[in-house]
Every structure is written in C-alpha cells, then in structure tokens.
Amino acid sequence: MVEISSNEAGGGGDGKRSTGCFCLCKKEDFFPEESFQSWGNYMKALGETKMRLRNRLTTRSSEDEEVNAMTERSHNQMKKTLTWFDLIWFGFGAVFGAGIYVLTGLEARRDAGPAIVISFLISGFSAMLCVFCYTEFACEIPVAGGSFAFIRVELGDFLAFIAAGNILFEYIVGGASVARTWTSYFATLLNYKPDDFRIHVRALPENYNHLDPLAVVIPILIAVVACLSTKGSSRFNSTAAMINVAVIFLIIIAGLTKANPENFTTNFAPNGPRGVFTASAVLFFSYIGFDAVSTMAEETKNPGKDIPVGLLGSMSFIICVYCALSVTLCLMQSYTVIDVSAPYSMAFEAVGMKWVKILVAIGAVIGMTTNLLASLIGQARYFTHIGRTHMAPPWLAAIHKKTGTPIHATIVMTLANCIVGFFTDLGILSNLLSIATLFIFTLVAISLLVRRYYVQGETSDSDRNKFIGFLVLIILSSIATSVYWAVSDGWIGYIPTVLIWFLSTLGLKLMVKQARNPKLWGVPLVPWLPAVSIAMNMFLLGSLDAASFIRFGVWTGILLLYYFFVGLHASYDSAMEEADRGNVEAGQPVTAVSS
C-alpha cells in the first residue's frame, strides 16, 4: 500500500499534510478547491460560471508556468534517466502494435486491397508531419503534459481541456484495443482461435458481448512494472522491442518465400482512391502512440537532442516496417481471404508454414506487451499534468517519492483501460481512436503556427490580424476539402478549396513576420509543414464514418458537462490561488501573453 500526503497529491493550498493512501482518501485529496468546500460555496461558484468561463477562455499558460510551477505541484520530481536510445525504443514500442497485426488484414479486405501499402504511406506521411510539430514543443516545453501542455500554452485553458479529455479518451481506447489484440494472438500462440479466450454473452449488445478477461489481467501486470521504475520499464521495453524487430525480419523473409505476385497485382485497389483513403484514416491508428514519447520529456536527460532523435528515428523506421509487412501479407494471400482477426498467423498457416504462425504470435504478443507498457506510461503522465492544473483531481498529480512515477494516475488509467477492453470490439475502438487522435494532432499543428507567429509585445496589430485571417482560411479550406471528399465523387470542388489553402499558406509565409524562432530544435518549412498537417488530418477525418463522429460528439458533450460543473471551477480556484501568490498564470489574457 502506497502512502502519500495530500500535499504531495497537489491538493493542499494551505500546505498542511494529512496522510492518506489510494484506498483511503479524503475529499480534500480530490476537491481541495474553495468552490467545493461547502454546498454554499459550490452554488456561488455555479452562479459565477459565466464570469469564470470568460476568464478561462482568455487564459493562456506560459512555458515557465508549465515547466516550473506546474511540476512543483507534484512536490516529488520525476527522475531524469532517459536518453535518445531509450526514446527510440519507447517510440517503437508505443507505435508498433495492434494496428499492423490486426488492422492490416481488416482494411486490406474491407477497403484497400493490396493498395493497403499506399494507405500506410499516406497515414505515415500524415503522422510524420505531426511528429515534427510535437518535437519542437517537447524540446522547449519538456513536461509530462505533452500535447495538453502545448495547447494550454498556445491556445488557452479551455481548448487544452477539450484536448485533454480526448487525449485520455485516445489512450483508454488505444490501451483497450491493444489488450484485446494481445488476447487474439496469445490464443493463436496456443493453437486456439483468436476468439476462444473470450466469453460470449448473448444478452449484451453486438460489438460489446465478447468479454475478454485477459484484457484485464495483462494491463494490471504491466501497470505494476510501470509503477516501479521508468528506467526499469525502459530496459524491459528496449529488450522486448529488439527481440520483436528480429522476429519481424524473420516474418518478412519467410513470407516472401511464399510470394505470389498475382495476389498483389490483381485488383490492386478494388475500391479505388476512396477505399485507399478510407483505409488510411483507420490505419492512422497504427501510428499513434508516438505522442507518448513527448510525455516523457520531463524524464529525459537532454530533451533538445534526445526528443527529435527518438521521435523522428522511431517513426521513420516504423513506416518502413509497416509497408514491408503489408506488402508481404498481400503477396502471400489474396486480399479477399485474409483473416481479419489474426491476418499474419492465418496467412502462414494457409501457405503451409505453421512454424512461422507460432513465430508471428510470439512477435505479436511481445509487440502488444511493449505497446501496452508505453501507452500506459504515456497516459499516466498526461493525467498527472492535467491533475496539476486541477482540471482533473489534483490527487492524480502525485509522484511517488521513491520510484519517481505517477502511481495514482497509472492505477486509474489502468482501471479505465481494463473496463473498456473487457467489453468492446476492436472495430469500434479503432474508429473511435482515429477521430480523437486526428482532432488532437490538428490542434497541435495550429498551436505551432500560433507559437511561431504570435508573441505579445513583438507581433504588431497588423501582423496579428493578418495571421488570424490566414490561419482561419487554412482551417476552413481544409475542412471544406474534407467535406467535399466525404459527400462527392467529383473533383471540380477541390479547385477552390485547395487554391484557398495554398494562397493562405503562401500569404502567411510572405506577408507575416515570424515572431519567435525555436531555441533548441525547430520544425522546418514553416508554415508549410504545419499547414499540410492540418489539411491532411482534416482530410483523413472526412474519410471516417458518421457513427464515429456521433460517438466523438457524445464524448465531447460529456467533457463539457464535467467542465462546466467541476473542471472550470477547480481550475479557476487554483489559478486565483496562484495569482494571490504572485504567479503570472491567472487571468493572463490571450492578447497579453508574454514570450
């Protein structure tokens, strides 16, 4: 049982310590803010919702606030033990998982056919653009909050909260997806069918009635490792990832010995460009996880050097591996008969190489394990930083003194992963994950443009107004292109939307002076690269189904309810308390942000 004081949990404004633990906590550990001390205080806070919302809408944090004041709220520091080598393998472990081992078969059979390799290239290109945006932020704002902290600094408190909710949603869904995939491949490893270890309950709705006990047990075991030591987790991850790479190369070599070119060339893109891009939108799921590396910047020895090498190196390698594996699969089997649950295992069995089927299962289980570990580490650090801002209970901000890990946040996120993974089918999870991820990555790209082109005291009113105008046009033209793609099979509509996007980006490049240069490492080709990232993310969003947007809207509605009744008042009280102490965060308007 881990004991921790309420002050260590980030909750005490008065500095008093009261001993508590995970199993026995006081209300003050979760709601230490003034608004929640009595019903009278809470009703008064609700009456001030409009004023408080206006304050939060116009509030941006600062780099110093995120790096220093926020981290101090955890009282104990995370240990700086990671290098670029650790981050490369964390990146590989975080990304390489359920996407390639399951979704390759699903999307090749359903949407893209052998052109799945092009789908992987498109989604990989989009992911790489996002990686570039993340690296600049992670180098200069090296905190556990990742994209939440980046958006909070550049776009303000409210949008950061919406992003935070979707970040957590992304990680919960991602962790649940990987856990269910782990079960499928573990079953094939023991010569069972992928669904044999699940419990079918007919009384439950379709897509939620195959209960998965292993999707609960495995994340709990991995959570124990994550809680004990970040460096120890890194060593385990690196070793497992290296073994997995060796297995992958063996799979590719063995598969190519059974290659039949007709499988690849016959009906290469059965559903045309629409099928290729629809698959790209779903396969974007295969690349997510790299943002978990950015959350480890607070534990990195030299973020300015290690983060770019770790992120860009791991993502470049991942793109090559994904393309090679997808080509191998489609050469071995016709896309029409690929198994959608365990495509590689079943493909090798079909061509008479049962021994490779076992090898695939071993590699997949190892890959799922490292993916779960990296995912859980990333989501716990996100939740820790959100707790530091009091948008989530500050109890979650606790860093254990001996291990230097966020134990409370790790336990809570593990429980959430287990609940979702126990019930929910992978097909539902993958679409949900892609839409949340693309939304967040779009906000990060927008944040990068804001970071480069707007600094109070340096950006003139004229440049500010031109920047806002061009940015709005870039976003709207990207949305228009995506909508046109979703509703029309023609091409004429792309002429005005793409032209507006191009001229807006060109205008931003030629007519607005950059107000800030990166100190350590910068994204090249600004504003083109982040503008392309925005357009690509929006385009991929337009390829997703309507049901995914409905679920996304429902989740965002739930977030807003929580924010208006809890998060707004907790973060407002926390900001006012910091302001009374002379902190520059509270009430700092968007038009008066310091550099």
Residue pairs with C-beta under 8 A, 6 or more apart in sequence:
1 21
1 22
1 23
2 21
2 22
2 400
2 407
3 19
3 20
3 21
4 20
4 21
4 398
4 400
4 407
4 408
5 12
5 17
5 18
5 19
5 20
6 12
6 16
6 17
6 18
6 20
6 26
6 28
6 29
6 32
6 395
7 15
7 16
7 17
7 75
8 17
8 74
8 75
8 76
8 398
8 399
8 401
9 20
9 29
9 394
9 395
9 396
9 397
9 398
9 408
10 73
10 74
10 75
10 387
10 388
10 390
10 394
10 395
10 396
10 397
10 398
11 28
11 29
11 30
11 32
11 393
11 394
11 395
12 28
12 32
13 32
13 33
13 577
18 26
18 28
20 26
20 29
22 407
22 408
22 411
25 395
27 36
29 393
29 394
29 395
30 393
30 394
30 395
31 393
31 570
32 394
33 390
33 569
33 570
33 573
33 574
34 41
34 573
34 577
35 41
35 42
35 44
35 45
35 569
35 570
35 572
35 573
36 42
36 569
36 570
42 569
45 52
45 569
45 572
45 573
46 565
46 569
49 564
49 568
49 569
52 568
52 569
52 572
53 158
53 564
53 568
55 572
55 575
55 587
56 156
56 157
56 158
56 568
56 571
56 572
56 575
57 156
57 157
57 158
58 156
58 589
58 590
58 591
59 156
59 157
59 575
59 585
59 586
59 587
59 588
59 589
59 590
60 152
60 153
60 154
60 155
60 156
60 157
60 588
60 589
60 590
60 593
61 70
61 149
61 152
61 153
61 157
61 160
61 585
62 153
62 584
62 585
62 588
62 593
62 594
63 140
63 141
63 153
64 584
65 583
65 584
65 585
66 141
66 143
66 145
66 149
66 152
66 153
67 141
67 142
67 143
69 578
69 583
69 585
70 143
70 145
70 149
70 385
70 388
70 389
71 77
71 143
71 144
71 298
71 388
73 388
73 394
73 397
74 384
74 388
74 397
74 398
74 399
74 406
75 399
76 398
76 399
76 400
76 401
76 404
77 399
77 404
78 144
78 230
78 298
78 299
78 399
78 404
78 405
78 406
79 230
79 231
79 299
79 404
80 298
80 299
80 300
80 301
81 230
81 231
81 234
81 299
81 301
82 90
82 230
82 231
82 234
82 296
82 299
82 300
82 301
82 306
83 300
83 301
83 302
83 306
84 302
84 305
84 306
84 309
84 310
84 313
85 238
86 231
86 234
86 238
86 310
87 293
87 296
87 300
87 306
87 307
87 309
87 310
87 311
87 314
88 309
88 310
88 313
88 314
89 234
89 237
89 238
89 241
89 242
89 314
90 234
90 237
90 292
90 293
90 296
90 310
90 314
90 374
90 377
91 289
91 290
91 293
91 310
91 311
91 313
91 314
91 315
91 318
92 241
92 244
92 245
92 314
92 317
92 318
92 370
93 237
93 240
93 241
93 367
93 370
93 371
93 373
93 374
94 289
94 290
94 292
94 293
94 370
94 371
94 374
94 375
94 378
95 286
95 287
95 288
95 289
95 290
95 314
95 315
95 318
95 371
96 241
96 244
96 318
96 321
96 367
96 370
96 371
97 178
97 181
97 286
97 289
97 367
97 368
97 370
97 371
97 372
98 177
98 178
98 180
98 181
98 285
98 286
98 368
98 371
98 426
99 283
99 285
99 286
99 287
99 322
100 286
100 321
100 322
100 325
100 326
101 181
101 185
101 342
101 343
101 344
101 364
101 367
101 368
102 181
102 184
102 340
102 341
102 342
102 343
102 426
103 282
103 283
103 285
103 286
103 430
104 116
104 283
104 286
104 322
104 325
104 326
104 329
104 343
104 344
105 329
105 338
105 339
105 340
105 341
105 342
105 343
105 344
106 282
106 340
106 343
106 427
106 430
107 116
107 119
107 279
107 282
107 283
108 114
108 116
108 279
108 326
108 329
108 330
108 335
108 338
108 343
109 335
109 336
109 338
109 340
110 279
110 340
111 119
111 271
111 275
111 276
111 278
111 279
111 282
112 118
112 119
112 269
112 270
112 271
112 275
112 276
112 278
112 279
113 267
113 268
113 269
113 270
113 271
113 275
113 330
113 335
114 263
114 264
114 265
114 267
114 268
114 269
114 330
114 335
115 268
115 269
115 275
115 276
115 279
116 279
116 283
116 326
116 330
116 335
117 323
117 326
117 327
117 330
118 269
118 276
119 276
119 277
119 279
119 280
119 283
120 280
120 283
120 286
120 319
120 322
120 323
120 326
121 319
121 323
122 276
122 277
122 280
123 280
123 281
123 283
123 284
123 286
123 287
123 540
124 287
124 315
124 318
124 319
124 322
124 323
125 536
126 280
126 284
126 533
126 536
126 537
126 540
127 284
127 287
127 288
127 290
127 315
127 319
128 312
128 315
128 316
128 319
129 445
129 529
129 530
129 532
129 533
129 536
130 290
130 441
130 444
130 445
130 533
130 537
131 290
131 311
131 312
131 315
132 312
132 523
132 524
132 529
132 533
133 441
133 444
133 445
133 447
133 448
133 523
133 529
133 530
133 533
134 146
134 147
134 150
134 290
134 291
134 294
134 311
134 444
135 294
135 307
135 308
135 311
135 312
135 521
135 523
136 448
136 451
136 518
136 521
136 522
136 523
137 147
137 149
137 150
137 294
137 444
137 447
137 448
137 451
138 146
138 293
138 294
138 297
138 303
138 307
138 311
139 297
139 303
139 304
139 307
139 308
139 518
139 519
139 520
139 521
140 518
140 519
140 520
141 149
141 150
141 153
141 297
142 297
142 298
142 300
142 303
142 307
143 149
143 297
143 298
143 385
144 295
144 296
144 297
144 298
144 299
144 381
144 382
144 384
144 385
144 406
145 152
145 295
145 381
145 382
145 384
145 385
145 386
145 388
146 167
146 291
146 292
146 294
146 295
146 297
146 378
146 381
146 382
146 385
147 163
147 167
147 291
147 294
147 440
147 441
147 443
147 444
148 160
148 163
148 164
148 167
148 382
148 385
148 386
149 160
149 385
150 444
150 447
151 159
151 160
151 163
151 443
151 444
151 447
152 160
152 389
153 447
153 451
154 446
154 447
154 448
154 450
154 451
155 443
155 446
155 447
155 450
156 590
157 389
157 571
158 563
159 443
160 391
161 391
161 559
161 563
161 567
161 571
162 556
162 559
162 560
163 439
163 440
163 443
164 382
164 386
164 391
164 392
165 555
165 556
165 559
165 562
166 436
166 439
166 440
166 555
166 556
166 559
167 291
167 379
167 382
167 436
167 440
168 379
168 382
168 383
168 386
168 413
168 416
169 432
169 436
169 555
170 288
170 433
170 436
170 437
170 440
171 375
171 378
171 379
171 382
171 413
171 417
172 379
172 413
172 416
172 417
172 420
173 420
173 429
173 432
173 433
173 436
174 285
174 288
174 289
174 375
174 429
174 433
175 219
175 372
175 375
175 376
175 379
175 413
175 417
175 420
175 421
176 215
176 417
176 418
176 420
176 421
176 424
176 429
177 285
177 421
177 426
177 429
177 430
177 433
178 368
178 371
178 372
178 375
179 212
179 214
179 215
179 216
179 218
179 219
179 368
179 372
179 417
179 418
179 421
180 212
180 215
180 421
180 424
180 425
180 426
180 429
181 364
181 368
181 426
182 214
182 215
182 218
182 364
182 365
182 368
182 369
182 372
183 194
183 197
183 198
183 212
183 214
183 215
183 218
184 194
184 195
184 341
184 342
185 194
185 342
185 345
185 360
185 361
185 364
185 365
185 368
186 197
186 214
186 361
186 365
187 193
187 194
187 195
187 196
187 197
188 194
188 342
188 345
188 346
188 357
188 360
188 361
189 358
189 361
189 362
189 365
194 341
194 342
195 210
195 341
197 212
197 213
197 214
198 210
198 211
198 212
199 210
199 211
199 212
199 213
200 209
200 210
200 211
201 209
201 210
201 211
202 209
203 209
204 423
207 424
207 425
207 427
207 428
208 423
208 424
208 425
208 428
210 425
211 422
211 423
212 421
212 422
212 423
213 422
215 418
215 421
215 422
216 418
216 421
216 422
218 369
218 372
219 372
219 376
219 414
219 417
219 418
219 421
220 414
220 418
222 369
222 372
222 373
222 376
222 414
223 376
223 410
223 411
223 414
225 232
225 233
225 236
225 373
226 233
226 373
226 376
226 377
226 380
226 405
226 410
227 400
227 403
227 405
227 407
227 410
227 411
228 403
228 405
229 403
229 404
229 405
230 296
230 299
230 377
230 404
230 405
233 373
233 377
236 373
237 370
237 373
237 374
240 366
240 369
240 370
241 370
243 366
244 363
244 366
244 367
244 370
247 359
247 360
247 362
247 363
247 366
248 321
248 325
248 363
250 356
250 359
251 325
251 328
251 344
251 356
251 359
251 360
251 363
252 324
252 325
252 328
254 348
254 353
254 356
254 359
255 328
255 329
255 331
255 332
255 344
255 347
255 348
255 356
256 328
256 331
258 331
258 332
258 351
258 353
259 328
259 331
259 332
260 331
260 332
261 331
263 330
263 331
263 332
263 333
263 334
263 335
264 327
264 330
264 331
266 334
267 335
269 275
269 276
270 335
271 278
274 489
274 543
277 485
277 539
277 540
277 543
278 543
278 544
280 540
280 543
281 434
281 438
281 540
281 541
281 543
281 544
282 430
282 431
282 434
282 544
284 434
284 437
284 438
284 540
285 430
285 433
285 434
285 437
286 322
287 315
287 318
287 319
288 433
288 434
288 437
289 371
289 374
289 375
289 378
290 311
290 314
290 315
291 378
291 440
292 374
292 375
292 377
292 378
292 379
293 307
293 310
293 311
293 314
293 378
294 307
294 311
295 377
295 378
295 381
295 382
295 385
296 377
296 378
296 381
297 303
297 307
298 381
299 404
300 306
300 307
303 520
304 520
304 521
307 521
308 521
325 344
329 338
329 343
329 344
329 347
330 338
332 347
332 348
332 350
332 351
333 347
333 350
333 351
337 350
338 346
338 347
339 345
339 346
339 347
342 360
342 361
342 364
344 360
344 364
345 357
345 360
345 361
345 364
346 357
348 354
348 356
348 357
348 360
349 357
376 410
376 413
376 414
376 417
377 410
379 409
379 413
380 405
380 406
380 409
380 410
380 413
381 406
381 409
383 392
383 396
383 406
383 409
383 412
383 413
384 396
384 397
384 398
384 399
384 406
384 409
385 397
386 392
386 396
387 393
387 394
387 395
387 396
387 397
387 398
387 409
388 394
388 397
389 571
389 574
390 567
390 570
390 571
390 573
390 574
391 563
391 567
391 570
391 571
392 567
394 574
395 408
396 406
396 408
396 409
396 412
397 406
397 409
398 406
398 407
398 408
398 409
399 405
399 406
400 406
400 407
420 429
431 544
431 545
431 547
431 548
432 548
432 551
432 552
434 540
434 544
434 548
435 541
435 544
435 548
435 549
435 551
435 552
436 552
436 555
438 537
438 538
438 540
438 541
439 537
439 541
439 552
441 533
441 537
442 533
442 534
442 537
442 538
445 530
445 531
445 533
445 534
445 537
446 471
446 475
446 530
446 534
448 523
448 526
448 530
449 467
449 471
449 508
449 526
449 527
449 530
449 531
450 471
451 516
452 514
452 515
452 516
452 526
452 527
453 459
453 463
453 467
453 508
453 512
453 513
453 514
453 515
453 516
453 527
454 464
454 467
454 515
454 593
455 515
455 516
455 593
455 595
456 591
456 592
456 593
456 594
456 595
457 594
457 595
458 515
458 516
458 595
459 467
459 513
459 515
463 512
463 513
463 515
466 507
466 508
466 511
466 512
467 508
467 512
470 504
470 505
470 507
470 508
470 511
470 512
471 508
473 500
473 501
473 504
474 501
474 504
474 505
474 508
474 531
474 534
474 535
475 534
475 538
476 500
477 497
477 498
477 500
477 501
477 504
477 535
478 497
478 501
478 534
478 535
478 537
478 538
478 539
479 538
480 497
480 500
481 494
481 497
481 498
481 501
481 535
481 538
481 539
481 542
482 538
482 539
482 541
482 542
483 542
484 493
484 494
484 497
485 539
485 542
485 543
486 542
486 543
501 531
501 535
504 531
505 527
505 528
505 531
508 527
508 531
509 527
509 528
514 526
515 595
516 595
523 529
523 530
575 585
575 586
575 587
576 586
578 585
578 586
579 585
579 586
579 587
584 594
588 594
